[in-house]
Amino acid sequence: MAHAARLLAALAALLAAAATGDAQPSKIAVVGAGIGGSAVAHFLQQHFGPRVQIDVFEKGTVGGRLATISVNKQHYESGAASFHSLSLHMQGFVKQLGLRHRREVGGRSAIFNGENFVLEETDWYLLNLFRLWWHYGISFLRLQMWVEEVMEKFMRIYKYQAHGYAFSGVEELLYSLGESAFVNMTQRSVAESLLQVGVTQRFIDDVVSAVLRASYGQSAAMPAFAGAMSLAGAQGSLWSVEGGNKLVCSGLLKLTKANVIHATVTTVTLQPTEGKPLYRVRYENEAGTGSDNYDIVVIATPLHLDNSSTIAFEGFDPPIDVVQGSFQPTVVSLVHGYLNSSYFGFPDPKLFPFANILTTDFPSFFCALDNICPVNISANFRRKQPQEAAVWRVQSPQPLLRSQLKTLFRSYYSVQTAEWQAHPVHSPHTPLPRFTLHDQLFHLNALEWAASSVEVTAVAAKNVALLAFNRWYQDLDKIDQKDLMHKVKTEL
């Protein structure tokens, strides 16, 4: 199946070259080997064919924000832990790579406000619905309808991409999916948008804020579009990859036969040439410094003010501006120990029923607490009982102090942490950036300033690969087209 896909890609590239008279690009550079860089390398090879050399630069570990930590001889997710069932690109990668979905071990959730639980999940679906209605009226239905409407429009992107359409900026992409309503959703808050559709302030404070804190570490003051994507993830069925989510990244790079160079890219310089531009990429690692010329360069890593290793762009007129803004630091602590259930109002740990705890704005020192399973689950695996030592994943805005660990745990064997610049600090005042920085220089991570998730990054990877392909062969009818729903219907 994979051989057939590669053959079709090679034929498509040859036909495109024959139609325009343009030669294929000989070398492509991708900076970053997280899900964005791995996916864009895969999509670029799909479109340009297997003869193109693709170099992927990575200063750290392949996988980026998909990562694991070993605790007590088992591996656990320390980065993005799960994906929504509608993550179609991620689903496609898993199928193509022959990976499997990890078996889910169920557990109940609750929302804690620092003093007591404001909402508790039970094992009975109807009772959960009744409790939501009893506490919040029909706010949860109004929220669901609002999220479903956004998701239904967002899902159009897969159809557009299947037909080869691409967008040079985030605003153009959003407008094609939901017109001015989607663009406006990046400029107003979640709270404002939900109040307008009849969701109560109490439901926003108790439930919506807790979900946003767990996924983004941010509040209901964040923009509505990013918030809707996050809330969709809380509503659908979730899945993860057996053996670890990072296997998708290493698998895609292996499938692509990409040349992974472990180095930090320092500068991208526009070379003086006739015809198509050429970019010189300079990099450094333990062996020293190096550089090479590339026809196409994709930056698949965040460009932001507090990134100490931001790439310098030289020789461009006008100069290239990096995205202005900051990233939200998130600390993931994997604690192997005994939960202090008394802190949550359960003096007897045997009676503590929850595996996942979300928080409202208080307590402020942690956002979420989960009793997690290893990335490899055997057939006879069972979740630890609440009175037993288990591995808990604690998400917090800052590293946990010893006193805070003692608040959450009666005792513990080990604490291992991963600190992430996890998501942009989403603000209604942040301008939407562009994917195209120059003729054949692209910034894949531009889309995470509208919404940030693994699947959104995969969508951006497909968009950038199509953008590079369409621009290389001057197929401008496939870029920034208006009224795409009508066009796609007529093409069918």
Buried (B, 14 or more C-beta within 10 A) or exposed (E): EEEEEBEEBBEBBEEBBEEEEBEBBEBBBBBBBBBBBBBBBBBBBBBBBBEBBBBBBBBEBBBBBBBBBEBEEBBBBBBBBBBBEBBBBBBBBBEBBEBEEBBEEEBBBBBBBEEEBBBBBEEEEEEBEEBBEEBBBBBBBBBBEBBEBBBEBBEBBBBBBEBBBBBBBBBBBBBBBBEEBBBBBBBBBBBBBBBEEBBBEEBBBBBBBBBBBBBBBBBBBBBBBBBBBBBBBBBBEBBBBBBBBBBBBBBBBEBBEBBBBBBBBBBBBBEEEEEBBBBBBBBBEEEEEEEBBBBBBBBBBBBBEEBEEBBEBEBBEEEBEBBEBBBBBBBBBBBBBBBBBEBBEBEEBEEBBBBBBBBBEEBEBBBBBBBBBBBEBEEEEEBBEBBEBBBBBBBBBEEBEEEBBBBBBBEBEEBBBBEBBBBBBBBBEBEBBBBBBBEBBBBBBBBBBBBBBBBBBBBBBBBBBBBBBBBBBEBEEBBBBEEBEEBBEEEE
